[in-house]
Amino acid sequence: MWQRGRMHSAPVDVDLALLGGGGAASLVLAALDRHGVRGLRVTVIDPVHRRGQDRTWAFWDRPGGDLDPLLSASWQRVEVVTPAARRVLDLAPLRYAMLRSAAVYERAAAAERRLGVTRMLAAVDSVHDDGERVLVRTAGDAPTVRAGWVLDSRPRPPARPGRTTWLQHFRGWWLAAERPLFDPGRAVLMDFRTPQPARGVSFGYLLPVSDRYALVEYTEFSPTLLTGAGYDAALAGYRDLLGLDSARLTVREVENGVIPMTDAPFDAHPSPRVVRLGTAGGATRPSTGFTFSAMRRQADQVARALAEGRPPVPPPAYPRRHRWMDAVALRALDRGTVGGPEFFARLFERNAPERVLRFLDGTTAPAEELAVMSSTRLRPMVTATVGDVAHRLRDRLRPPRPVPAVPPPVRESMIRPEV
């Protein structure tokens, strides 16, 4: 009866609709509240109301920002480890920070209440933009929404295939110890002593939030996922490599994830009044899979624009020259002309850590970028550059190829978290 009646009922009019309610939308809501945006009719449309600890973000920034009260931990000094050396990096004036999802969702919920946001627990069936308003049709009993602007953070494939397509895929264990075992002042950013895949890069890292609780994670940059048993074995091997006694540890939580690493373009502004955010809006750095910092910038740019009465259309997440450098680096890694551990180790060995991190965030000046890129081996990069140009020319001449889908994370595991 409701479905039949809904076909003839008027759509719900709003000024702003957020499609998807995860990290990107939560950051937007908090930014709207922080910038004092009031009087807008805002709705969030998502089939799930996000709560609790469903993921962890790690990023670098300067202390004193709006996220400081929400952080689980932060580190001024981190380690980058290779089979040949262990480097301790002083990140000042930056720091490496950990943010867990529950705090982000709680802040977004508080912002929702202050902003008078409505929420629809429904999937989106279709989005039609006529240039004046956007009609969002939903599944189930939720009404149709007519919005002035739509911010869409749902996962989307790129606009066309990339020349190189990898995945950042990972599994992490939250480990609890019965007595002090971890050093909260010592975080491992990248540890390349893990067995390297035949095609790709792997590393582990250790992020302790206290002397008895830490996140230990195994990450791969490669074209294909592992099995659940494969992730467990890799994590157990890295735990042992760190000298952690499994008999003294309990797995409290397990985290899994997959993030695209590709030079394929994402269409961040597919129609006049639809804007995509997060990975779908180009926030993921192709050469590393890092996303959070750009996603946070997008949220702030959207809120600032709305506060000033401007269209909520953020600029590209990364400069065009950075996307080109990422395409070259990805190609060199994929073709094996440079090794992953060597590539990242040289970046940190030959540059100030703060410059490398700003480079990875896309906030460096061209002169700094030349210094960073000159620290890599020249011949493999020239070879990758020539190959990238040739591949671009071939792409213009051949028919379009299908865009590969990003697979869901592998969740089956032999490990059952204890609570």
LOROKOL-127972 format. One line per 4 residues: their letters; for each residue y, x, z of C-alpha. Coordinates in nm, 2 decimals. Layout:
<nodes>
a	Y:X:Z  ...
</nodes>
This chain:
<nodes>
mwqr	0.00:0.00:0.00  0.24:0.28:0.09  0.16:0.47:-0.23  0.23:0.16:-0.43
grmh	0.55:0.08:-0.25  0.67:0.44:-0.27  0.67:0.43:-0.65  0.96:0.17:-0.63
sapv	1.14:0.30:-0.33  1.45:0.52:-0.36  1.41:0.89:-0.30  1.53:1.05:0.02
dvdl	1.85:1.24:-0.05  1.91:1.58:0.10  2.15:1.87:0.03  1.88:2.14:0.07
allg	1.50:2.13:0.05  1.28:2.42:0.17  0.94:2.41:0.00  0.71:2.61:0.22
ggga	0.76:2.66:0.60  0.64:3.02:0.65  0.83:3.34:0.72  1.09:3.30:0.44
aslv	1.18:2.94:0.53  1.19:3.03:0.90  1.43:3.31:0.84  1.65:3.08:0.63
laal	1.67:2.82:0.91  1.76:3.08:1.17  2.02:3.23:0.93  2.18:2.89:0.87
drhg	2.21:2.84:1.24  2.35:3.19:1.30  2.61:3.15:1.03  2.72:2.81:1.17
vrgl	2.62:2.60:0.87  2.66:2.24:0.99  2.67:1.91:0.82  2.40:1.98:0.56
rvtv	2.11:1.74:0.52  1.81:1.98:0.52  1.44:1.91:0.50  1.13:2.14:0.51
idpv	0.83:2.03:0.30  0.51:2.20:0.39  0.15:2.08:0.45  0.13:2.29:0.77
hrrg	0.36:2.31:1.06  0.35:2.68:1.14  0.31:2.79:1.50  0.16:3.07:1.70
qdrt	0.05:3.42:1.59  -0.07:3.39:1.24  0.07:3.72:1.11  0.26:4.03:1.20
wafw	0.56:4.19:1.02  0.65:4.56:1.05  0.98:4.69:0.91  1.26:4.94:0.97
drpg	1.62:4.86:1.05  1.90:4.97:1.28  1.88:4.86:1.64  2.12:4.59:1.76
gdld	2.04:4.32:1.50  1.97:3.95:1.55  1.59:4.00:1.56  1.60:4.25:1.86
plls	1.52:3.98:2.12  1.21:3.87:1.92  1.05:4.21:1.87  0.71:4.29:2.02
aswq	0.78:4.67:2.00  0.98:4.93:1.82  0.95:5.31:1.77  1.21:5.57:1.70
rvev	0.95:5.83:1.62  0.64:5.78:1.40  0.37:5.99:1.25  0.25:6.04:0.90
vtpa	-0.09:6.21:0.89  -0.28:6.37:0.60  -0.60:6.58:0.61  -0.38:6.89:0.60
arrv	-0.10:6.81:0.84  0.05:6.57:1.10  0.42:6.51:1.08  0.63:6.35:1.35
ldla	0.93:6.17:1.19  1.25:6.10:1.37  1.38:5.78:1.20  1.73:5.78:1.36
plry	1.95:5.60:1.30  1.67:5.36:1.20  1.37:5.25:1.40  1.03:5.10:1.30
amlr	0.99:4.76:1.45  0.71:4.50:1.50  0.77:4.13:1.48  0.50:3.87:1.55
saav	0.51:3.53:1.38  0.52:3.31:1.70  0.87:3.43:1.79  1.00:3.37:1.44
yera	0.86:3.02:1.43  1.00:2.94:1.77  1.34:3.05:1.67  1.32:2.85:1.35
aaae	1.21:2.54:1.55  1.52:2.58:1.78  1.74:2.61:1.47  1.58:2.30:1.32
rrlg	1.68:2.10:1.63  2.04:2.22:1.63  2.08:2.17:1.25  1.92:1.83:1.25
vtrm	1.65:1.93:1.00  1.38:1.69:0.90  1.02:1.80:0.83  0.77:1.65:0.59
laav	0.40:1.75:0.65  0.30:1.72:0.28  0.21:1.93:-0.02  0.44:1.93:-0.32
dsvh	0.31:1.77:-0.63  0.59:1.85:-0.87  0.95:1.98:-0.89  1.19:1.85:-1.16
ddge	1.54:2.00:-1.19  1.78:1.81:-1.42  2.07:2.05:-1.35  2.24:1.81:-1.11
rvlv	1.97:1.72:-0.86  1.61:1.83:-0.80  1.34:1.57:-0.77  1.05:1.68:-0.55
rtag	0.74:1.46:-0.56  0.50:1.50:-0.27  0.14:1.42:-0.21  0.00:1.16:0.03
dapt	0.23:0.92:0.21  0.54:1.14:0.22  0.84:1.01:0.02  0.99:1.17:-0.29
vrag	1.29:1.39:-0.21  1.60:1.43:-0.42  1.78:1.76:-0.33  2.10:1.93:-0.43
wvld	1.93:2.26:-0.40  1.57:2.37:-0.36  1.46:2.70:-0.19  1.09:2.75:-0.29
srpr	0.89:3.01:-0.10  0.54:2.90:-0.19  0.32:3.16:-0.35  0.37:3.18:-0.73
ppar	0.23:3.41:-1.00  0.47:3.63:-1.19  0.65:3.51:-1.50  0.42:3.73:-1.72
pgrt	0.16:4.00:-1.66  0.25:4.34:-1.55  0.15:4.67:-1.70  0.00:4.77:-1.37
twlq	-0.14:4.52:-1.12  -0.26:4.63:-0.77  -0.29:4.46:-0.44  -0.20:4.56:-0.09
hfrg	-0.49:4.43:0.11  -0.57:4.49:0.47  -0.74:4.39:0.79  -0.62:4.46:1.14
wwla	-0.77:4.44:1.49  -0.56:4.37:1.79  -0.74:4.59:2.05  -0.72:4.54:2.42
aerp	-0.83:4.81:2.67  -0.93:4.76:3.03  -0.72:5.05:3.15  -0.44:5.26:2.99
lfdp	-0.55:5.40:2.66  -0.26:5.39:2.42  0.08:5.57:2.41  0.34:5.30:2.35
grav	0.59:5.57:2.23  0.35:5.69:1.96  0.31:5.49:1.64  0.12:5.60:1.34
lmdf	0.30:5.48:1.02  0.05:5.61:0.77  -0.28:5.80:0.83  -0.44:5.92:0.50
rtpq	-0.75:6.07:0.66  -0.93:5.75:0.57  -1.19:5.78:0.28  -0.99:5.73:-0.04
parg	-1.11:5.47:-0.29  -1.21:5.58:-0.64  -0.90:5.40:-0.78  -0.63:5.35:-0.53
vsfg	-0.49:5.46:-0.20  -0.61:5.39:0.16  -0.46:5.46:0.50  -0.48:5.34:0.86
yllp	-0.21:5.29:1.11  -0.17:5.24:1.49  0.10:5.03:1.64  0.07:5.02:2.02
vsdr	0.28:4.75:2.21  0.17:4.87:2.55  -0.07:5.12:2.70  -0.35:4.86:2.69
yalv	-0.28:4.67:2.37  -0.24:4.79:2.01  -0.28:4.68:1.64  -0.51:4.91:1.45
eyte	-0.51:4.84:1.08  -0.68:4.95:0.76  -0.49:4.91:0.43  -0.57:4.97:0.07
fspt	-0.35:4.98:-0.24  -0.60:4.91:-0.51  -0.69:4.66:-0.79  -0.97:4.48:-0.60
lltg	-1.05:4.35:-0.26  -1.33:4.47:-0.03  -1.60:4.25:0.13  -1.56:4.13:0.49
agyd	-1.82:4.39:0.59  -1.63:4.65:0.40  -1.31:4.59:0.59  -1.50:4.59:0.92
aala	-1.67:4.92:0.84  -1.34:5.08:0.73  -1.17:4.97:1.05  -1.45:5.08:1.27
gyrd	-1.44:5.42:1.09  -1.07:5.45:1.15  -1.10:5.35:1.51  -1.35:5.62:1.56
llgl	-1.13:5.87:1.37  -0.85:5.80:1.63  -1.10:5.88:1.91  -1.10:5.53:2.05
dsar	-1.41:5.44:2.24  -1.54:5.10:2.12  -1.71:5.04:2.45  -1.37:5.04:2.62
ltvr	-1.21:4.80:2.37  -1.21:4.43:2.30  -1.10:4.28:1.97  -0.86:4.00:2.07
even	-0.73:3.90:1.72  -0.81:3.97:1.36  -0.54:3.98:1.09  -0.61:3.97:0.71
gvip	-0.37:3.98:0.42  -0.32:4.03:0.05  0.01:4.11:-0.11  0.07:4.17:-0.49
mtda	0.18:4.52:-0.60  0.28:4.48:-0.96  0.56:4.57:-1.21  0.53:4.21:-1.34
pfda	0.86:4.02:-1.31  0.89:3.72:-1.08  1.13:3.45:-1.18  1.35:3.41:-0.88
hpsp	1.58:3.14:-1.04  1.35:2.93:-1.27  1.60:2.65:-1.31  1.96:2.57:-1.23
rvvr	1.91:2.44:-0.88  1.57:2.59:-0.78  1.57:2.94:-0.61  1.25:3.12:-0.51
lgta	1.24:3.34:-0.20  0.98:3.58:-0.06  0.72:3.73:-0.28  0.77:3.45:-0.54
ggat	1.14:3.55:-0.55  1.08:3.92:-0.61  1.11:4.03:-0.24  0.79:4.24:-0.25
rpst	0.85:4.61:-0.33  0.60:4.68:-0.62  0.52:5.03:-0.52  0.44:4.96:-0.15
gftf	0.40:4.59:-0.09  0.67:4.59:0.17  0.84:4.24:0.17  1.00:4.16:0.51
samr	1.33:4.34:0.48  1.41:4.20:0.14  1.30:3.85:0.25  1.54:3.88:0.55
rqad	1.82:3.99:0.32  1.76:3.69:0.10  1.78:3.45:0.40  2.11:3.60:0.51
qvar	2.26:3.58:0.16  2.15:3.22:0.12  2.30:3.12:0.46  2.62:3.31:0.40
alae	2.67:3.15:0.06  2.62:2.80:0.20  2.86:2.87:0.48  3.12:2.97:0.23
grpp	3.05:2.67:0.00  2.89:2.88:-0.27  2.56:2.82:-0.45  2.27:2.97:-0.25
vppp	2.15:3.21:-0.51  2.09:3.56:-0.38  2.11:3.87:-0.60  1.79:4.04:-0.72
aypr	1.60:4.18:-0.43  1.59:4.53:-0.58  1.81:4.70:-0.84  1.67:4.72:-1.19
rhrw	1.64:5.10:-1.17  1.42:5.06:-0.86  1.19:4.82:-1.04  1.16:5.07:-1.32
mdav	1.09:5.36:-1.08  0.82:5.15:-0.91  0.66:5.07:-1.25  0.64:5.45:-1.32
alra	0.51:5.53:-0.97  0.25:5.25:-0.99  0.13:5.37:-1.33  0.10:5.73:-1.21
ldrg	-0.11:5.62:-0.91  -0.32:5.38:-1.11  -0.40:5.64:-1.38  -0.48:5.90:-1.11
tvgg	-0.22:6.15:-1.24  -0.09:6.17:-0.88  -0.29:6.12:-0.56  -0.16:5.86:-0.32
peff	-0.17:6.07:0.00  0.00:6.35:-0.18  0.27:6.12:-0.33  0.37:5.96:0.00
arlf	0.34:6.29:0.20  0.57:6.47:-0.04  0.83:6.19:-0.01  0.85:6.24:0.37
erna	0.81:6.62:0.36  1.10:6.68:0.13  1.35:6.41:0.23  1.51:6.29:0.55
perv	1.29:6.00:0.68  1.59:5.77:0.70  1.66:5.83:0.32  1.30:5.76:0.23
lrfl	1.30:5.43:0.42  1.63:5.32:0.27  1.49:5.41:-0.07  1.18:5.19:-0.01
dgtt	1.41:4.91:0.10  1.62:4.94:-0.22  1.94:5.03:-0.05  2.00:5.39:-0.16
apae	2.27:5.52:-0.40  2.17:5.67:-0.74  2.23:6.03:-0.62  1.99:5.97:-0.32
elav	1.73:5.83:-0.55  1.74:6.13:-0.77  1.68:6.35:-0.47  1.38:6.13:-0.36
msst	1.23:6.12:-0.71  1.27:6.50:-0.76  1.05:6.55:-0.46  0.75:6.41:-0.66
rlrp	0.56:6.63:-0.90  0.74:6.63:-1.24  0.47:6.65:-1.50  0.27:6.34:-1.38
mvta	0.59:6.14:-1.35  0.70:6.23:-1.70  0.35:6.14:-1.84  0.37:5.80:-1.65
tvgd	0.72:5.74:-1.78  0.62:5.80:-2.14  0.31:5.58:-2.09  0.53:5.30:-1.94
vahr	0.77:5.30:-2.24  0.48:5.29:-2.48  0.31:5.00:-2.29  0.64:4.81:-2.29
lrdr	0.66:4.84:-2.67  0.30:4.73:-2.71  0.37:4.42:-2.49  0.64:4.31:-2.73
lrpp	0.41:4.32:-3.03  0.09:4.15:-2.89  0.04:3.79:-2.78  0.10:3.70:-2.41
rpvp	-0.19:3.77:-2.18  -0.29:3.54:-1.89  -0.13:3.62:-1.55  -0.40:3.72:-1.29
avpp	-0.39:3.52:-0.98  -0.35:3.68:-0.64  -0.68:3.62:-0.45  -0.68:3.49:-0.10
pvre	-0.75:3.73:0.19  -1.11:3.80:0.28  -1.16:3.64:0.62  -1.54:3.66:0.68
smir	-1.61:3.92:0.94  -1.89:4.04:1.17  -1.62:4.07:1.44  -1.56:3.76:1.66
pev	-1.23:3.80:1.85  -1.26:3.74:2.23  -0.99:3.54:2.40
</nodes>
